[in-house]
Amino acid sequence: MPFYQRLGQIPRKRHTQFRQPDGSLYHEQLVGTLGFHGVSSLLYHRHAPTEIKRVGTPQPYAPKLLKDRPLEPAHLRTLAQTSTGGDYLQARQTLLGNADVTMSICNPTELRMDYYYKNALADEVIFVHEGRGELWSQLGKLAFEPGDYVVIPRTIIHQMHFEEGPVRLLIIESFSPIETCRRYRNHFGQLLEHAPYCERDFRGPSELVENDVRESGEYEVRVKKDGLLHTLVYGHSPFDVVGWDGYFYPYATSIHDFEPITGRIHQPPPVHQQFEGNNFVICSFVPRLFDYHPLAIPAPYNHSNVDSDEVLYYVAGNFMSRKGVDLASFTWHPSGIPHGPHPGTVEASIGKKETHELAVMLDTFRPLYLTEAALPYVDPRYPMSWQPGFVPDPPRAADMMD
């Protein structure tokens, strides 16, 4: 994020002596991206963050991309999958991906992690569809609730602590730094007046994690890198940070705080943009007034994805241009073929004044691929659903779509 934060105890000057009560030095650590040219923070540890006690055997942890499937739109129906595994890592199922970004679902049944996690190569954007809890990291505690985007920069060691109840997450991994939209920032990094969000809409860690000590003295950190899950065991907690400052930290912002941009005629997808990475953008579709030209057609026009793949994840409401789509569904329209509203939805949209839909969209500028894990969710009838007279299967969550 483009603004400075600090928490806990730090010395007045960086890279100077900062001593613990026993007279020993705290251990300073710089974390950041893009070498020494990206955003960074300075952390102050009680113990050296380099003290590895034991190294485990790496385990495979990568999706298998399917690059030989037909060129066709896809509908993935994941609503019925209320559980995708045990803990936060076991429950991840990557459904779409390429060299820039992946999309996964994660519906864990275990509410706590007895280890720590670090993604060494990717920033993670976690959209909380269902569930509440706290992200615990080296930089402190960050509460989240339904509708939140939780952004975790790469290399940050963390745990997820969920409250009782169902948990349903959409996880987007970015192999480049996640940023707010550049066109909404001035050259100082401040968000501009016409941006659909402002600094007040973003929340950083509120308090440091304290007393994270176990009698065993062993702390397992699982590190995701290059398709493997590595295990490093330390003799001290990675949450031994007494203070930090900088621009590099986990943060949260709610889709409900996104202010929609509307106009007299239908607005193109870029007005919904929330985040960007290298070769992709993330957009938020939120409740808004429809177009107010007297002859406006609120439904989107047909368009060809010449340079991008478009994925919509449906969160709540009734998406006017689609029939038979569930909550927690993905619709994927690949580049190379046009797509648009289902038959009958254009006429039905005329005269409508507003929508109450919620959806997260990922647009990529390199082709996406389904994974093996996605195949059980594929709706085989969807590619033909624009045929005149086609009757789609009814949404399985019709009562939730009103």
C-alpha positions, 0 to 999 in steps of 0.5 A: 500500500502506498502509505507508511505504517508503524507498530510496536517499538523501533529505534529512532534511526534505522540500522542503528543499535536497538537493545533488548532489556538484557543488553543484547541487540534486537535483530533487524530484518528488511523485507520487501520486493523488487530488490531494494527498489520496491516497497519494504518494511524493517522488522525488529526480532528478539531472535535472529530470523536466520536460525534454522534448526532443522530442514524437512523433505519438500512435498509436491504442492502445485496444480496441474494445468490442462493446456489441451482442452477445447476453446470454450467458455466454462462454468464451474459450480463450487457451491456444493463443495462446503469443505475442500479439506482440513486446514488452510493449506490442505483445503486449497484447490487451484482451479485456474492459472497461468504464469502470472496468477492463479485462482483457488477455492479454500473451504477449510474445516480446521479453524487453527493452524499448528504451523506457520506459512510463507508464500515465497514467490507470490502475493496472495489476495484472499477474498472472504466469501464466508467466515470471520477470524484473524490473520496473525503475522510477523507484523501483527493481527488483522481481523477479517469478515465476509466481503473483505479482501485480505492482501498478504505480501510474499515472504510474510510468515502468517497463520489464519485463525478462523471463528466457528462456522463455515469458511469459504475463501477465494484465493488469488495468487500473484507472481508480481506485487499486488497494487492499487490502480496506478491511474487512481494514485498521484506521483506521491502515491496518494489515492486521488479524489476520483478513485473508488476507494481511499486510504480510510478503506484500508486496514493494517495490523492492529496489534503485535502477536505476543506470548506465542511460545510453546514448551517444545521450542520447535516452530514449523514454517511451511514455505511454498516455492517452485511447486513445492512445500518446504518445511523449516523448523526454528527454535523460536517463534517467527512472531517474535517481532517487537516492532516494525515500520514501512510500507510492506505489510498485510492489509484488508479492505472490504468490497462493501467499501468500493464506490461504484462508478456509473454513467448515462450509458453502460460503463466498461469493466475497467471502472470496476477495477480494485487491484492490479498485478503484472498482466492482470487486474482484479475488479469488484462488481458491487450494488449500484444504480444502472445507466440513466440515459433514457434509451440505455440498455443496462445489460453489457454488450457482446464483446470479444476477448481479443487480449484477455481471459475474463473470470467472474466469481459470483458472491451474492445477488442476481447477476442480470446477464447470466442464467443458471449461475450459482453463488460461488460459481466461476464463469470463464470466458477465454480470449479468442471467442466473443461472449455476452449476455444470455438470450433474453437478458438484454430485453429484460434489463431495460428499465431496471434502475439498479442491481444488488449483485456482488462479484469478483472479476479477474481479467488476465492478459495471457491465457488461463488454463483449467486445472485437474482439480477444476474438472469435477466442477465443470458444467458441461452444458454451459458452452451451448447456453447461448442457443435460442430456447436453451434452458439452463439448469436452475441455480442451486442457490436460487433462494440466495440469489434474490 
